[in-house]
Amino acid sequence: MFRILAEFTGNICTSLVQTVGCFISGLGVMMIGMRAVEAVGRNPGSAGKVLVQSILGMALAEAITFYVLFLA
């Protein structure tokens, strides 16, 4: 009885951690994209540099998603 209950609550906690981690990672990617668009809107000449930096930032933010999915 207790083994089943422990397994059930462990699955709920793991799912909750994965959901929250992926949601926060998505918010990070959204904010990076929002700021990149804002920066290019203010200074269109810097579009190339901003694009490279935003892609790197988004890749690092997406890495959090994979850490959460595989380690949780």
PyMOL Python script that loads the backbone (N, CA, C, O; Angstrom):
from pymol import cmd

cmd.read_pdbstr("""\
ATOM      1  N   MET A   1       0.830  -1.202   0.000  1.00  0.00           N
ATOM      2  CA  MET A   1       0.000   0.000   0.000  1.00  0.00           C
ATOM      3  C   MET A   1       0.868   1.257   0.000  1.00  0.00           C
ATOM      4  O   MET A   1       0.672   2.165  -0.807  1.00  0.00           O
ATOM      5  N   PHE A   2       1.834   1.288   0.924  1.00  0.00           N
ATOM      6  CA  PHE A   2       2.667   2.487   1.025  1.00  0.00           C
ATOM      7  C   PHE A   2       3.605   2.617  -0.174  1.00  0.00           C
ATOM      8  O   PHE A   2       3.952   3.726  -0.581  1.00  0.00           O
ATOM      9  N   ARG A   3       4.010   1.486  -0.730  1.00  0.00           N
ATOM     10  CA  ARG A   3       4.878   1.524  -1.900  1.00  0.00           C
ATOM     11  C   ARG A   3       4.155   2.169  -3.084  1.00  0.00           C
ATOM     12  O   ARG A   3       4.739   2.977  -3.806  1.00  0.00           O
ATOM     13  N   ILE A   4       2.896   1.814  -3.280  1.00  0.00           N
ATOM     14  CA  ILE A   4       2.108   2.379  -4.368  1.00  0.00           C
ATOM     15  C   ILE A   4       1.884   3.862  -4.131  1.00  0.00           C
ATOM     16  O   ILE A   4       1.976   4.654  -5.069  1.00  0.00           O
ATOM     17  N   LEU A   5       1.594   4.249  -2.912  1.00  0.00           N
ATOM     18  CA  LEU A   5       1.378   5.647  -2.587  1.00  0.00           C
ATOM     19  C   LEU A   5       2.652   6.459  -2.801  1.00  0.00           C
ATOM     20  O   LEU A   5       2.593   7.569  -3.330  1.00  0.00           O
ATOM     21  N   ALA A   6       3.791   5.926  -2.401  1.00  0.00           N
ATOM     22  CA  ALA A   6       5.062   6.626  -2.585  1.00  0.00           C
ATOM     23  C   ALA A   6       5.387   6.772  -4.063  1.00  0.00           C
ATOM     24  O   ALA A   6       5.884   7.813  -4.492  1.00  0.00           O
ATOM     25  N   GLU A   7       5.113   5.748  -4.835  1.00  0.00           N
ATOM     26  CA  GLU A   7       5.379   5.822  -6.274  1.00  0.00           C
ATOM     27  C   GLU A   7       4.465   6.845  -6.939  1.00  0.00           C
ATOM     28  O   GLU A   7       4.900   7.585  -7.821  1.00  0.00           O
ATOM     29  N   PHE A   8       3.215   6.891  -6.526  1.00  0.00           N
ATOM     30  CA  PHE A   8       2.256   7.830  -7.094  1.00  0.00           C
ATOM     31  C   PHE A   8       2.652   9.266  -6.782  1.00  0.00           C
ATOM     32  O   PHE A   8       2.651  10.111  -7.678  1.00  0.00           O
ATOM     33  N   THR A   9       2.988   9.557  -5.537  1.00  0.00           N
ATOM     34  CA  THR A   9       3.370  10.930  -5.181  1.00  0.00           C
ATOM     35  C   THR A   9       4.693  11.308  -5.826  1.00  0.00           C
ATOM     36  O   THR A   9       4.891  12.476  -6.163  1.00  0.00           O
ATOM     37  N   GLY A  10       5.595  10.371  -6.006  1.00  0.00           N
ATOM     38  CA  GLY A  10       6.851  10.660  -6.691  1.00  0.00           C
ATOM     39  C   GLY A  10       6.615  11.032  -8.144  1.00  0.00           C
ATOM     40  O   GLY A  10       7.272  11.928  -8.673  1.00  0.00           O
ATOM     41  N   ASN A  11       5.675  10.342  -8.794  1.00  0.00           N
ATOM     42  CA  ASN A  11       5.355  10.669 -10.180  1.00  0.00           C
ATOM     43  C   ASN A  11       4.722  12.040 -10.296  1.00  0.00           C
ATOM     44  O   ASN A  11       4.991  12.768 -11.252  1.00  0.00           O
ATOM     45  N   ILE A  12       3.889  12.400  -9.344  1.00  0.00           N
ATOM     46  CA  ILE A  12       3.264  13.722  -9.361  1.00  0.00           C
ATOM     47  C   ILE A  12       4.326  14.807  -9.186  1.00  0.00           C
ATOM     48  O   ILE A  12       4.299  15.817  -9.889  1.00  0.00           O
ATOM     49  N   CYS A  13       5.242  14.610  -8.271  1.00  0.00           N
ATOM     50  CA  CYS A  13       6.292  15.608  -8.038  1.00  0.00           C
ATOM     51  C   CYS A  13       7.182  15.751  -9.256  1.00  0.00           C
ATOM     52  O   CYS A  13       7.549  16.867  -9.623  1.00  0.00           O
ATOM     53  N   THR A  14       7.532  14.655  -9.884  1.00  0.00           N
ATOM     54  CA  THR A  14       8.377  14.709 -11.077  1.00  0.00           C
ATOM     55  C   THR A  14       7.665  15.441 -12.206  1.00  0.00           C
ATOM     56  O   THR A  14       8.275  16.263 -12.889  1.00  0.00           O
ATOM     57  N   SER A  15       6.407  15.157 -12.407  1.00  0.00           N
ATOM     58  CA  SER A  15       5.657  15.828 -13.462  1.00  0.00           C
ATOM     59  C   SER A  15       5.539  17.318 -13.181  1.00  0.00           C
ATOM     60  O   SER A  15       5.629  18.131 -14.101  1.00  0.00           O
ATOM     61  N   LEU A  16       5.340  17.680 -11.932  1.00  0.00           N
ATOM     62  CA  LEU A  16       5.223  19.088 -11.572  1.00  0.00           C
ATOM     63  C   LEU A  16       6.534  19.822 -11.803  1.00  0.00           C
ATOM     64  O   LEU A  16       6.535  20.944 -12.310  1.00  0.00           O
ATOM     65  N   VAL A  17       7.641  19.206 -11.438  1.00  0.00           N
ATOM     66  CA  VAL A  17       8.951  19.816 -11.645  1.00  0.00           C
ATOM     67  C   VAL A  17       9.213  19.997 -13.137  1.00  0.00           C
ATOM     68  O   VAL A  17       9.706  21.046 -13.552  1.00  0.00           O
ATOM     69  N   GLN A  18       8.892  19.002 -13.939  1.00  0.00           N
ATOM     70  CA  GLN A  18       9.099  19.109 -15.380  1.00  0.00           C
ATOM     71  C   GLN A  18       8.232  20.203 -15.984  1.00  0.00           C
ATOM     72  O   GLN A  18       8.693  20.954 -16.842  1.00  0.00           O
ATOM     73  N   THR A  19       6.994  20.300 -15.550  1.00  0.00           N
ATOM     74  CA  THR A  19       6.096  21.315 -16.081  1.00  0.00           C
ATOM     75  C   THR A  19       6.587  22.708 -15.750  1.00  0.00           C
ATOM     76  O   THR A  19       6.640  23.573 -16.624  1.00  0.00           O
ATOM     77  N   VAL A  20       6.944  22.935 -14.502  1.00  0.00           N
ATOM     78  CA  VAL A  20       7.408  24.257 -14.085  1.00  0.00           C
ATOM     79  C   VAL A  20       8.726  24.608 -14.773  1.00  0.00           C
ATOM     80  O   VAL A  20       8.908  25.742 -15.215  1.00  0.00           O
ATOM     81  N   GLY A  21       9.635  23.659 -14.866  1.00  0.00           N
ATOM     82  CA  GLY A  21      10.920  23.921 -15.520  1.00  0.00           C
ATOM     83  C   GLY A  21      10.763  24.272 -16.982  1.00  0.00           C
ATOM     84  O   GLY A  21      11.419  25.193 -17.470  1.00  0.00           O
ATOM     85  N   CYS A  22       9.910  23.560 -17.690  1.00  0.00           N
ATOM     86  CA  CYS A  22       9.685  23.850 -19.108  1.00  0.00           C
ATOM     87  C   CYS A  22       8.974  25.183 -19.291  1.00  0.00           C
ATOM     88  O   CYS A  22       9.268  25.913 -20.238  1.00  0.00           O
ATOM     89  N   PHE A  23       8.052  25.507 -18.409  1.00  0.00           N
ATOM     90  CA  PHE A  23       7.345  26.786 -18.489  1.00  0.00           C
ATOM     91  C   PHE A  23       8.305  27.947 -18.269  1.00  0.00           C
ATOM     92  O   PHE A  23       8.252  28.936 -18.999  1.00  0.00           O
ATOM     93  N   ILE A  24       9.175  27.843 -17.281  1.00  0.00           N
ATOM     94  CA  ILE A  24      10.131  28.916 -17.004  1.00  0.00           C
ATOM     95  C   ILE A  24      11.124  29.053 -18.152  1.00  0.00           C
ATOM     96  O   ILE A  24      11.508  30.167 -18.509  1.00  0.00           O
ATOM     97  N   SER A  25      11.538  27.942 -18.728  1.00  0.00           N
ATOM     98  CA  SER A  25      12.433  27.992 -19.882  1.00  0.00           C
ATOM     99  C   SER A  25      11.750  28.685 -21.059  1.00  0.00           C
ATOM    100  O   SER A  25      12.378  29.477 -21.762  1.00  0.00           O
ATOM    101  N   GLY A  26      10.492  28.398 -21.274  1.00  0.00           N
ATOM    102  CA  GLY A  26       9.732  29.063 -22.339  1.00  0.00           C
ATOM    103  C   GLY A  26       9.617  30.555 -22.110  1.00  0.00           C
ATOM    104  O   GLY A  26       9.702  31.342 -23.052  1.00  0.00           O
ATOM    105  N   LEU A  27       9.423  30.946 -20.855  1.00  0.00           N
ATOM    106  CA  LEU A  27       9.392  32.372 -20.543  1.00  0.00           C
ATOM    107  C   LEU A  27      10.739  33.031 -20.824  1.00  0.00           C
ATOM    108  O   LEU A  27      10.789  34.164 -21.303  1.00  0.00           O
ATOM    109  N   GLY A  28      11.827  32.328 -20.529  1.00  0.00           N
ATOM    110  CA  GLY A  28      13.153  32.870 -20.811  1.00  0.00           C
ATOM    111  C   GLY A  28      13.381  33.088 -22.293  1.00  0.00           C
ATOM    112  O   GLY A  28      13.906  34.124 -22.699  1.00  0.00           O
ATOM    113  N   VAL A  29      12.987  32.115 -23.104  1.00  0.00           N
ATOM    114  CA  VAL A  29      13.124  32.247 -24.554  1.00  0.00           C
ATOM    115  C   VAL A  29      12.266  33.395 -25.057  1.00  0.00           C
ATOM    116  O   VAL A  29      12.690  34.147 -25.934  1.00  0.00           O
ATOM    117  N   MET A  30      11.062  33.538 -24.512  1.00  0.00           N
ATOM    118  CA  MET A  30      10.178  34.622 -24.915  1.00  0.00           C
ATOM    119  C   MET A  30      10.793  35.981 -24.599  1.00  0.00           C
ATOM    120  O   MET A  30      10.742  36.896 -25.422  1.00  0.00           O
ATOM    121  N   MET A  31      11.368  36.112 -23.419  1.00  0.00           N
ATOM    122  CA  MET A  31      11.950  37.401 -23.038  1.00  0.00           C
ATOM    123  C   MET A  31      13.190  37.721 -23.867  1.00  0.00           C
ATOM    124  O   MET A  31      13.415  38.879 -24.219  1.00  0.00           O
ATOM    125  N   ILE A  32      13.990  36.714 -24.180  1.00  0.00           N
ATOM    126  CA  ILE A  32      15.162  36.949 -25.019  1.00  0.00           C
ATOM    127  C   ILE A  32      14.728  37.415 -26.405  1.00  0.00           C
ATOM    128  O   ILE A  32      15.289  38.367 -26.946  1.00  0.00           O
ATOM    129  N   GLY A  33      13.737  36.752 -26.973  1.00  0.00           N
ATOM    130  CA  GLY A  33      13.235  37.160 -28.282  1.00  0.00           C
ATOM    131  C   GLY A  33      12.630  38.543 -28.266  1.00  0.00           C
ATOM    132  O   GLY A  33      12.817  39.318 -29.203  1.00  0.00           O
ATOM    133  N   MET A  34      11.906  38.859 -27.208  1.00  0.00           N
ATOM    134  CA  MET A  34      11.276  40.169 -27.098  1.00  0.00           C
ATOM    135  C   MET A  34      12.323  41.275 -27.040  1.00  0.00           C
ATOM    136  O   MET A  34      12.193  42.303 -27.704  1.00  0.00           O
ATOM    137  N   ARG A  35      13.361  41.053 -26.239  1.00  0.00           N
ATOM    138  CA  ARG A  35      14.415  42.061 -26.118  1.00  0.00           C
ATOM    139  C   ARG A  35      15.242  42.170 -27.396  1.00  0.00           C
ATOM    140  O   ARG A  35      15.711  43.257 -27.733  1.00  0.00           O
ATOM    141  N   ALA A  36      15.428  41.065 -28.107  1.00  0.00           N
ATOM    142  CA  ALA A  36      16.172  41.111 -29.366  1.00  0.00           C
ATOM    143  C   ALA A  36      15.416  41.922 -30.410  1.00  0.00           C
ATOM    144  O   ALA A  36      16.014  42.731 -31.119  1.00  0.00           O
ATOM    145  N   VAL A  37      14.114  41.713 -30.510  1.00  0.00           N
ATOM    146  CA  VAL A  37      13.304  42.474 -31.456  1.00  0.00           C
ATOM    147  C   VAL A  37      13.314  43.948 -31.084  1.00  0.00           C
ATOM    148  O   VAL A  37      13.385  44.809 -31.962  1.00  0.00           O
ATOM    149  N   GLU A  38      13.244  44.246 -29.800  1.00  0.00           N
ATOM    150  CA  GLU A  38      13.275  45.625 -29.336  1.00  0.00           C
ATOM    151  C   GLU A  38      14.623  46.282 -29.670  1.00  0.00           C
ATOM    152  O   GLU A  38      14.664  47.442 -30.078  1.00  0.00           O
ATOM    153  N   ALA A  39      15.716  45.543 -29.496  1.00  0.00           N
ATOM    154  CA  ALA A  39      17.048  46.091 -29.783  1.00  0.00           C
ATOM    155  C   ALA A  39      17.219  46.368 -31.274  1.00  0.00           C
ATOM    156  O   ALA A  39      17.781  47.395 -31.653  1.00  0.00           O
ATOM    157  N   VAL A  40      16.741  45.462 -32.116  1.00  0.00           N
ATOM    158  CA  VAL A  40      16.848  45.684 -33.562  1.00  0.00           C
ATOM    159  C   VAL A  40      15.940  46.830 -33.986  1.00  0.00           C
ATOM    160  O   VAL A  40      16.279  47.574 -34.907  1.00  0.00           O
ATOM    161  N   GLY A  41      14.810  46.983 -33.340  1.00  0.00           N
ATOM    162  CA  GLY A  41      13.927  48.102 -33.647  1.00  0.00           C
ATOM    163  C   GLY A  41      14.560  49.441 -33.307  1.00  0.00           C
ATOM    164  O   GLY A  41      14.328  50.431 -34.001  1.00  0.00           O
ATOM    165  N   ARG A  42      15.352  49.481 -32.256  1.00  0.00           N
ATOM    166  CA  ARG A  42      16.016  50.732 -31.878  1.00  0.00           C
ATOM    167  C   ARG A  42      17.229  51.028 -32.738  1.00  0.00           C
ATOM    168  O   ARG A  42      17.506  52.186 -33.052  1.00  0.00           O
ATOM    169  N   ASN A  43      17.964  49.971 -33.126  1.00  0.00           N
ATOM    170  CA  ASN A  43      19.176  50.147 -33.911  1.00  0.00           C
ATOM    171  C   ASN A  43      19.231  49.056 -34.980  1.00  0.00           C
ATOM    172  O   ASN A  43      19.813  47.996 -34.748  1.00  0.00           O
ATOM    173  N   PRO A  44      18.633  49.303 -36.146  1.00  0.00           N
ATOM    174  CA  PRO A  44      18.587  48.264 -37.186  1.00  0.00           C
ATOM    175  C   PRO A  44      19.966  47.837 -37.699  1.00  0.00           C
ATOM    176  O   PRO A  44      20.106  46.738 -38.235  1.00  0.00           O
ATOM    177  N   GLY A  45      20.951  48.660 -37.550  1.00  0.00           N
ATOM    178  CA  GLY A  45      22.286  48.322 -38.018  1.00  0.00           C
ATOM    179  C   GLY A  45      22.945  47.206 -37.223  1.00  0.00           C
ATOM    180  O   GLY A  45      23.883  46.572 -37.706  1.00  0.00           O
ATOM    181  N   SER A  46      22.471  46.964 -36.028  1.00  0.00           N
ATOM    182  CA  SER A  46      23.073  45.939 -35.174  1.00  0.00           C
ATOM    183  C   SER A  46      22.330  44.601 -35.245  1.00  0.00           C
ATOM    184  O   SER A  46      22.460  43.766 -34.350  1.00  0.00           O
ATOM    185  N   ALA A  47      21.563  44.405 -36.298  1.00  0.00           N
ATOM    186  CA  ALA A  47      20.726  43.200 -36.391  1.00  0.00           C
ATOM    187  C   ALA A  47      21.561  41.917 -36.396  1.00  0.00           C
ATOM    188  O   ALA A  47      21.169  40.928 -35.776  1.00  0.00           O
ATOM    189  N   GLY A  48      22.686  41.918 -37.075  1.00  0.00           N
ATOM    190  CA  GLY A  48      23.518  40.718 -37.136  1.00  0.00           C
ATOM    191  C   GLY A  48      24.076  40.323 -35.787  1.00  0.00           C
ATOM    192  O   GLY A  48      24.042  39.151 -35.413  1.00  0.00           O
ATOM    193  N   LYS A  49      24.593  41.303 -35.052  1.00  0.00           N
ATOM    194  CA  LYS A  49      25.167  41.025 -33.734  1.00  0.00           C
ATOM    195  C   LYS A  49      24.083  40.603 -32.745  1.00  0.00           C
ATOM    196  O   LYS A  49      24.289  39.693 -31.941  1.00  0.00           O
ATOM    197  N   VAL A  50      22.946  41.256 -32.805  1.00  0.00           N
ATOM    198  CA  VAL A  50      21.852  40.914 -31.896  1.00  0.00           C
ATOM    199  C   VAL A  50      21.328  39.517 -32.202  1.00  0.00           C
ATOM    200  O   VAL A  50      20.991  38.769 -31.284  1.00  0.00           O
ATOM    201  N   LEU A  51      21.256  39.160 -33.479  1.00  0.00           N
ATOM    202  CA  LEU A  51      20.763  37.841 -33.856  1.00  0.00           C
ATOM    203  C   LEU A  51      21.653  36.739 -33.289  1.00  0.00           C
ATOM    204  O   LEU A  51      21.157  35.748 -32.753  1.00  0.00           O
ATOM    205  N   VAL A  52      22.962  36.914 -33.407  1.00  0.00           N
ATOM    206  CA  VAL A  52      23.887  35.901 -32.897  1.00  0.00           C
ATOM    207  C   VAL A  52      23.749  35.764 -31.385  1.00  0.00           C
ATOM    208  O   VAL A  52      23.676  34.650 -30.866  1.00  0.00           O
ATOM    209  N   GLN A  53      23.715  36.876 -30.686  1.00  0.00           N
ATOM    210  CA  GLN A  53      23.612  36.834 -29.226  1.00  0.00           C
ATOM    211  C   GLN A  53      22.275  36.252 -28.779  1.00  0.00           C
ATOM    212  O   GLN A  53      22.220  35.499 -27.806  1.00  0.00           O
ATOM    213  N   SER A  54      21.206  36.593 -29.479  1.00  0.00           N
ATOM    214  CA  SER A  54      19.898  36.063 -29.071  1.00  0.00           C
ATOM    215  C   SER A  54      19.791  34.568 -29.345  1.00  0.00           C
ATOM    216  O   SER A  54      19.171  33.846 -28.563  1.00  0.00           O
ATOM    217  N   ILE A  55      20.375  34.091 -30.426  1.00  0.00           N
ATOM    218  CA  ILE A  55      20.344  32.648 -30.697  1.00  0.00           C
ATOM    219  C   ILE A  55      21.127  31.896 -29.630  1.00  0.00           C
ATOM    220  O   ILE A  55      20.688  30.843 -29.167  1.00  0.00           O
ATOM    221  N   LEU A  56      22.283  32.426 -29.235  1.00  0.00           N
ATOM    222  CA  LEU A  56      23.054  31.793 -28.161  1.00  0.00           C
ATOM    223  C   LEU A  56      22.269  31.784 -26.851  1.00  0.00           C
ATOM    224  O   LEU A  56      22.239  30.773 -26.149  1.00  0.00           O
ATOM    225  N   GLY A  57      21.638  32.903 -26.526  1.00  0.00           N
ATOM    226  CA  GLY A  57      20.850  32.977 -25.300  1.00  0.00           C
ATOM    227  C   GLY A  57      19.667  32.029 -25.314  1.00  0.00           C
ATOM    228  O   GLY A  57      19.360  31.394 -24.306  1.00  0.00           O
ATOM    229  N   MET A  58      19.006  31.934 -26.452  1.00  0.00           N
ATOM    230  CA  MET A  58      17.871  31.015 -26.552  1.00  0.00           C
ATOM    231  C   MET A  58      18.320  29.560 -26.446  1.00  0.00           C
ATOM    232  O   MET A  58      17.627  28.736 -25.851  1.00  0.00           O
ATOM    233  N   ALA A  59      19.461  29.250 -27.015  1.00  0.00           N
ATOM    234  CA  ALA A  59      19.964  27.877 -26.926  1.00  0.00           C
ATOM    235  C   ALA A  59      20.286  27.519 -25.476  1.00  0.00           C
ATOM    236  O   ALA A  59      20.009  26.403 -25.037  1.00  0.00           O
ATOM    237  N   LEU A  60      20.864  28.450 -24.741  1.00  0.00           N
ATOM    238  CA  LEU A  60      21.162  28.178 -23.332  1.00  0.00           C
ATOM    239  C   LEU A  60      19.879  28.054 -22.506  1.00  0.00           C
ATOM    240  O   LEU A  60      19.804  27.236 -21.589  1.00  0.00           O
ATOM    241  N   ALA A  61      18.884  28.859 -22.829  1.00  0.00           N
ATOM    242  CA  ALA A  61      17.610  28.754 -22.113  1.00  0.00           C
ATOM    243  C   ALA A  61      16.904  27.441 -22.443  1.00  0.00           C
ATOM    244  O   ALA A  61      16.272  26.848 -21.570  1.00  0.00           O
ATOM    245  N   GLU A  62      17.001  26.985 -23.676  1.00  0.00           N
ATOM    246  CA  GLU A  62      16.403  25.708 -24.055  1.00  0.00           C
ATOM    247  C   GLU A  62      17.142  24.536 -23.414  1.00  0.00           C
ATOM    248  O   GLU A  62      16.548  23.484 -23.182  1.00  0.00           O
ATOM    249  N   ALA A  63      18.419  24.707 -23.129  1.00  0.00           N
ATOM    250  CA  ALA A  63      19.177  23.641 -22.473  1.00  0.00           C
ATOM    251  C   ALA A  63      18.594  23.330 -21.097  1.00  0.00           C
ATOM    252  O   ALA A  63      18.647  22.190 -20.636  1.00  0.00           O
ATOM    253  N   ILE A  64      18.045  24.338 -20.453  1.00  0.00           N
ATOM    254  CA  ILE A  64      17.404  24.128 -19.153  1.00  0.00           C
ATOM    255  C   ILE A  64      16.245  23.151 -19.289  1.00  0.00           C
ATOM    256  O   ILE A  64      16.027  22.312 -18.414  1.00  0.00           O
ATOM    257  N   THR A  65      15.503  23.260 -20.386  1.00  0.00           N
ATOM    258  CA  THR A  65      14.389  22.346 -20.617  1.00  0.00           C
ATOM    259  C   THR A  65      14.875  20.903 -20.689  1.00  0.00           C
ATOM    260  O   THR A  65      14.270  20.007 -20.100  1.00  0.00           O
ATOM    261  N   PHE A  66      15.967  20.681 -21.412  1.00  0.00           N
ATOM    262  CA  PHE A  66      16.471  19.317 -21.538  1.00  0.00           C
ATOM    263  C   PHE A  66      17.013  18.800 -20.212  1.00  0.00           C
ATOM    264  O   PHE A  66      16.852  17.621 -19.895  1.00  0.00           O
ATOM    265  N   TYR A  67      17.657  19.673 -19.434  1.00  0.00           N
ATOM    266  CA  TYR A  67      18.122  19.254 -18.109  1.00  0.00           C
ATOM    267  C   TYR A  67      16.937  18.832 -17.244  1.00  0.00           C
ATOM    268  O   TYR A  67      16.993  17.808 -16.564  1.00  0.00           O
ATOM    269  N   VAL A  68      15.885  19.612 -17.270  1.00  0.00           N
ATOM    270  CA  VAL A  68      14.721  19.304 -16.444  1.00  0.00           C
ATOM    271  C   VAL A  68      14.057  18.009 -16.895  1.00  0.00           C
ATOM    272  O   VAL A  68      13.686  17.178 -16.067  1.00  0.00           O
ATOM    273  N   LEU A  69      13.909  17.837 -18.196  1.00  0.00           N
ATOM    274  CA  LEU A  69      13.215  16.645 -18.703  1.00  0.00           C
ATOM    275  C   LEU A  69      14.007  15.367 -18.431  1.00  0.00           C
ATOM    276  O   LEU A  69      13.423  14.335 -18.101  1.00  0.00           O
ATOM    277  N   PHE A  70      15.321  15.431 -18.567  1.00  0.00           N
ATOM    278  CA  PHE A  70      16.116  14.220 -18.411  1.00  0.00           C
ATOM    279  C   PHE A  70      16.542  13.945 -16.989  1.00  0.00           C
ATOM    280  O   PHE A  70      16.740  12.784 -16.632  1.00  0.00           O
ATOM    281  N   LEU A  71      16.688  14.950 -16.174  1.00  0.00           N
ATOM    282  CA  LEU A  71      17.188  14.745 -14.817  1.00  0.00           C
ATOM    283  C   LEU A  71      16.098  14.673 -13.758  1.00  0.00           C
ATOM    284  O   LEU A  71      16.339  14.163 -12.664  1.00  0.00           O
ATOM    285  N   ALA A  72      14.911  15.168 -14.058  1.00  0.00           N
ATOM    286  CA  ALA A  72      13.847  15.172 -13.054  1.00  0.00           C
ATOM    287  C   ALA A  72      13.178  13.824 -12.962  1.00  0.00           C
ATOM    288  O   ALA A  72      12.257  13.645 -12.165  1.00  0.00           O
TER     289      ALA A  72
END
""", "prot")
cmd.dss("prot")
cmd.show_as("cartoon", "prot")
cmd.util.cbc("prot")
cmd.orient("prot")
